[in-house]
Amino acid sequence: MLKSLIAIVIILIFISLFSSLFFLFKDQGKGKRSVYSLGFRVTMAALLLILVSYGLYTGELGNNVPWGS
């Protein structure tokens, strides 16, 4: 459940990134839509950090490395 939620947030971040680029070219820097898209992207990034931190804290996400013992 948590992994799928993280994947959805990452997809939303990429969609916001490309929509901001589209708005930047279309409005040529005069509109506020790219700024709103940036705010949405920052919010999603903060949510992603919270979800990953929660997953690591509860043990639902592991951080196993192949070179560790």
C-alpha positions, 0 to 999 in steps of 0.5 A, a space after each residue: 500500500 505504501 509503495 503504491 502511494 509513493 509511486 503515485 506521488 512520484 508520478 504526480 511530481 513528474 506530471 507537475 514538472 512537465 505541466 509547469 514547463 508547458 505553462 512556462 513556454 505558453 505564458 512566456 513567464 507572464 502567468 502564475 500557473 507555473 508558480 502554482 505548479 511549483 508550489 504543488 510540486 514542492 508540496 508533493 516532494 514534502 509528502 514524498 519525504 514524509 511517506 518514505 520517512 514513515 515507511 522506514 520508521 515502521 519497517 515497511 520499507 527496508 534499507 538493505 544494502 548488498 555489501 552490509 552484514 
